[in-house]
Amino acid sequence: MRDSMLPNGIRVLRLSAEDALKVAESLWYRHTDDTVIAVAQDWQSKDVLMVANMNREAVIKTLTTGMVHYWSLSRKKLWLKGETSGHYQYLIDFRIDCDGDALLLRVYQVGNACHLGTRSCFDARYVNKVRLDTGISEGEP
Amino acid sequence: MRDSMLPNGIRVLRLSAEDALKVAESLWYRHTDDTVIAVAQDWQSKDVLMVANMNREAVIKTLTTGMVHYWSLSRKKLWLKGETSGHYQYLIDFRIDCDGDALLLRVYQVGNACHLGTRSCFDARYVNKVRLDTGISEGEP
């Protein structure tokens, strides 16, 4: 495991295979390709980093390894976040919403979450009061 | 409008119909029922309150009224958040992710976001180190 990369005091959440299975079986895979929606949030800044899908296997892999895995809707395959970029997400906390079809993952993000090079996938395109003068905005905040 | 409910200094984001349409047309409605995923985050505490779906109409309604609307996957209808509970979500900031299939909404939440009576839909079920002693946990944090 790559725990040595984490600063002291930050503990990665990992479950036994048995416990991970219990959690995985409690979810409602109602979204595309039998998935739940997963929201990754920086455990410290509380910034929302990205949104992706997880199938049952991705949930189990995430919980047993402590490293976040997703299901890619585009590539139709399981995907270890950071497998090509090195920008892994270590799992700190795992929350399930009231109807079981969405997860909130507090993560320790290595580097940037977004493949476009920003910390969050939500950093580049936004609409708010500050930018209304110039209409709809795209660009760095 | 219900702006008078908001504390001084908090401005609700609203767009013209024309600008809202531009934003709506820039999204990728790849999820169930031709929707995008919307994450509602408390504008102040940065807590993630809920995750739901929005179709094109929900996006336009949200942006033109400044009050968050969703598409209910279960009821197959447009839904003004708070229409029965009074727990409206006022739009403060609207962000779009890098592939356009997910939104991050910073909101001013009136009352509780969750119909089960908790502030967030993610408050009741979670797994973390603190609770691992007793296995998988459900209950109040």
Contacts between the chains, C-beta under 8 A, distances in Angstrom:
chain1	res1	chain2	res2	distance
A	11	B	129	5.3
A	13	B	127	6.9
A	13	B	128	5.9
A	13	B	129	6.0
A	13	B	132	7.9
A	15	B	127	7.0
A	15	B	132	7.6
A	19	B	135	6.1
A	19	B	136	5.9
A	22	B	135	7.8
A	22	B	136	5.1
A	23	B	127	6.1
A	23	B	136	5.8
A	26	B	125	8.0
A	26	B	136	7.6
A	30	B	32	7.7
A	30	B	73	7.0
A	31	B	31	6.7
A	31	B	32	6.1
A	32	B	30	7.7
A	32	B	31	6.1
A	32	B	32	6.1
A	37	B	37	5.5
A	37	B	51	5.4
A	39	B	39	5.3
A	39	B	48	5.9
A	39	B	51	6.1
A	41	B	48	6.0
A	45	B	46	7.8
A	46	B	45	7.9
A	46	B	46	3.8
A	46	B	47	7.3
A	47	B	46	7.3
A	48	B	39	5.9
A	48	B	41	6.0
A	48	B	48	6.7
A	48	B	104	5.2
A	50	B	97	6.9
A	50	B	102	8.0
A	51	B	37	5.4
A	51	B	39	6.1
A	51	B	51	7.9
A	51	B	97	6.3
A	51	B	102	4.0
A	51	B	104	8.0
A	63	B	127	7.5
A	73	B	30	7.0
A	92	B	128	7.4
A	93	B	126	6.7
A	93	B	127	7.7
A	93	B	128	4.4
A	94	B	126	6.5
A	94	B	127	4.5
A	94	B	128	6.8
A	95	B	122	4.2
A	95	B	125	6.7
A	95	B	126	4.2
A	95	B	127	7.7
A	96	B	122	7.2
A	96	B	125	4.1
A	96	B	126	6.8
A	96	B	127	8.0
A	97	B	50	6.9
A	97	B	51	6.3
A	97	B	121	4.2
A	97	B	122	5.4
A	97	B	125	7.6
A	98	B	114	5.5
A	98	B	115	7.1
A	98	B	116	5.3
A	98	B	118	7.9
A	98	B	121	4.6
A	98	B	124	6.4
A	98	B	125	7.8
A	99	B	121	7.9
A	100	B	125	7.8
A	102	B	50	7.9
A	102	B	51	4.0
A	102	B	121	7.5
A	102	B	122	8.0
A	104	B	48	5.2
A	104	B	51	8.0
A	104	B	122	4.5
A	114	B	98	5.5
A	115	B	98	7.2
A	116	B	98	5.3
A	118	B	98	7.9
A	121	B	97	4.2
A	121	B	98	4.6
A	121	B	99	7.9
A	121	B	102	7.6
A	122	B	95	4.2
A	122	B	96	7.2
A	122	B	97	5.4
A	122	B	104	4.4
A	124	B	98	6.4
A	125	B	26	7.9
A	125	B	95	6.7
A	125	B	96	4.1
A	125	B	97	7.6
A	125	B	98	7.8
A	125	B	100	7.8
A	126	B	93	6.7
A	126	B	94	6.5
A	126	B	95	4.2
A	126	B	96	6.7
A	127	B	13	6.9
A	127	B	15	6.9
A	127	B	19	8.0
A	127	B	23	6.1
A	127	B	63	7.5
A	127	B	93	7.7
A	127	B	94	4.5
A	127	B	95	7.8
A	127	B	96	8.0
A	128	B	13	5.9
A	128	B	92	7.4
A	128	B	93	4.5
A	128	B	94	6.8
A	129	B	11	5.3
A	129	B	13	6.0
A	132	B	13	8.0
A	132	B	15	7.5
A	135	B	19	6.2
A	135	B	22	7.8
A	136	B	19	5.8
A	136	B	22	5.1
A	136	B	23	5.9
A	136	B	26	7.7
